Amino acid sequence: MAEEPERLIQRRKGDHVEIVANEDLSQDYVYWDDIKLVHNPLPEVDLEEVDTSVTIFGRRLKAPLIISAMTGGYGKAEEINRNLASVAEDFGIGMGVGSQRAALENPEVARTYSVIKEFEIPLRIGNLGVPQLIKQGLTAPLGIEEGKAAMEMVDAHMLAVHLNYLQEIVQPEGDTKSKGGLKALEKFASALPVIAKETGAGVPRETALKLKKARVRGIDVGGLGGTSFSAVEYYRAKSAGDSSRANIGRTFWDWGIPTPVAVVVANVGLPVIATGGLRSGLDVARAITIGASSAGMAGRLLPAALEGKDALTRELNTIIDELKAAMFLVGAKDLKELAASKAILTGRSKDWLDQLSE
Ligand SMILES: Cc1cc2nc3c(=O)[nH]c(=O)nc-3n(C[C@H](O)[C@H](O)[C@H](O)COP(=O)(O)O)c2cc1C
């Protein structure tokens, strides 16, 4: 007998977490290493006075970091979200939850998301997908009321609407209707504080301009270089013995606009969140230097989130220390000065930018 859709969604969420934590999803090229910051031998700032705080979407964060949407909607997700929320509170950084569609369909799993309300997180972000705002087969699209309900579930300051058609095309049960997506997003953004969020394939300038016109409040560029959902689906298809899907997943493993490139081209006057392949506080500093308002991290934090709060605390301490070290070494006492400092663009990222601007 075919698996019920609800169980299928729950299994998929569990698979995603396990695959990202345990399999090799690496890309053939590290785009963040194309961005070089310029050393300042006389920084004229004391390390202890380096200030990493930032205001984004009217919310004050102690560091320009957002734990990106990862999970919710199945058993283990509650613990993962609790661990993440607890460090988001301690470090004064932002946090998003995974797609809340599961909880809108089945309120029994709402707790796996709403657990984050127990913590004083300065920026909480809800999450729905643009494919769910459009009619897919017999499934009715989600409306503004559902968007509000998703936000209330986690007491969200912002609602991320994710754009994930790379994932939808490679996963067997994918939602591949996309006509009307921009219009639906516009409707949502006129009623709710929406961040448009790619999930690993990046945002080009043309789309960023359309999103701005649609009145989204920010763009999370979610570019190539980190967690690739094509790679994730490759592993899922392989273990299900579906060689045809596995082939598609492998073929599109490196698909997308590299994150640093997307940060530059999608900067159309809205806050840009740089997500996709950030490994360290140095990468966070690089993102700010090329124009991002803050950085997002998912895959980098997931293994520690599964291990527990202490492991996550260690990781975040390292990331914040690296960010401060980078700021110190370029002589930036705060993020404004870091943003104004020079970045040298090299390698494939430079090739991309040169050709995109031709
Ligand atoms: C296990 C896992 C589940 C994810 N689920 C969602 C999701 O439900 N909604 C969403 O917008 N993004 C989701 N993402 C994408 C991340 O928010 C992020 O955009 C992407 O992983 C790129 O960042 P990274 O390279 O730091 O992992 C997920 C990522 C991971 C690792």
The ligand as an SDF file (V2000), in Angstrom:
LIG
                    3D

 31 33  0  0  0  0  0  0  0  0999 V2000
   18.2900   19.4370    6.8200 C   0  0  0  0  0  0  0  0  0  0  0  0
   17.9080   20.7110    6.1370 C   0  0  0  0  0  0  0  0  0  0  0  0
   16.5650   21.0190    5.9550 C   0  0  0  0  0  0  0  0  0  0  0  0
   16.1970   22.2140    5.3370 C   0  0  0  0  0  0  0  0  0  0  0  0
   14.8680   22.5430    5.2430 N   0  0  0  0  0  0  0  0  0  0  0  0
   14.5220   23.7710    4.8060 C   0  0  0  0  0  0  0  0  0  0  0  0
   13.1760   24.2000    4.8510 C   0  0  0  0  0  0  0  0  0  0  0  0
   12.2780   23.4830    5.3010 O   0  0  0  0  0  0  0  0  0  0  0  0
   12.8720   25.4480    4.4040 N   0  0  0  0  0  0  0  0  0  0  0  0
   13.8380   26.2870    3.9090 C   0  0  0  0  0  0  0  0  0  0  0  0
   13.5390   27.4270    3.5460 O   0  0  0  0  0  0  0  0  0  0  0  0
   15.1220   25.8850    3.8220 N   0  0  0  0  0  0  0  0  0  0  0  0
   15.4840   24.6720    4.2710 C   0  0  0  0  0  0  0  0  0  0  0  0
   16.8010   24.2890    4.2350 N   0  0  0  0  0  0  0  0  0  0  0  0
   17.7780   25.1430    3.5210 C   0  0  0  0  0  0  0  0  0  0  0  0
   18.6230   26.0120    4.4410 C   0  0  0  0  0  0  0  0  0  0  0  0
   17.8160   26.9410    5.1390 O   0  0  0  0  0  0  0  0  0  0  0  0
   19.7320   26.7470    3.6600 C   0  0  0  0  0  0  0  0  0  0  0  0
   19.1510   27.6570    2.7650 O   0  0  0  0  0  0  0  0  0  0  0  0
   20.6090   25.7910    2.8740 C   0  0  0  0  0  0  0  0  0  0  0  0
   20.8650   24.6270    3.6110 O   0  0  0  0  0  0  0  0  0  0  0  0
   21.9430   26.4380    2.5010 C   0  0  0  0  0  0  0  0  0  0  0  0
   22.6990   26.7330    3.6430 O   0  0  0  0  0  0  0  0  0  0  0  0
   23.9390   25.8380    4.1300 P   0  0  0  0  0  0  0  0  0  0  0  0
   24.8500   25.6920    2.9610 O   0  0  0  0  0  0  0  0  0  0  0  0
   24.5370   26.5990    5.2800 O   0  0  0  0  0  0  0  0  0  0  0  0
   23.4070   24.5100    4.5720 O   0  0  0  0  0  0  0  0  0  0  0  0
   17.2020   23.1060    4.8560 C   0  0  0  0  0  0  0  0  0  0  0  0
   18.5420   22.7750    5.0330 C   0  0  0  0  0  0  0  0  0  0  0  0
   18.9100   21.6190    5.6770 C   0  0  0  0  0  0  0  0  0  0  0  0
   20.3830   21.3500    5.8800 C   0  0  0  0  0  0  0  0  0  0  0  0
  1  2  1  0
  2  3  1  0
  2 30  2  0
  3  4  2  0
  4  5  1  0
  4 28  1  0
  5  6  2  0
  6  7  1  0
  6 13  1  0
  7  8  2  0
  7  9  1  0
  9 10  1  0
 10 11  2  0
 10 12  1  0
 12 13  2  0
 13 14  1  0
 14 15  1  0
 14 28  1  0
 15 16  1  0
 16 17  1  0
 16 18  1  0
 18 19  1  0
 18 20  1  0
 20 21  1  0
 20 22  1  0
 22 23  1  0
 23 24  1  0
 24 25  2  0
 24 26  1  0
 24 27  1  0
 28 29  2  0
 29 30  1  0
 30 31  1  0
M  END
$$$$
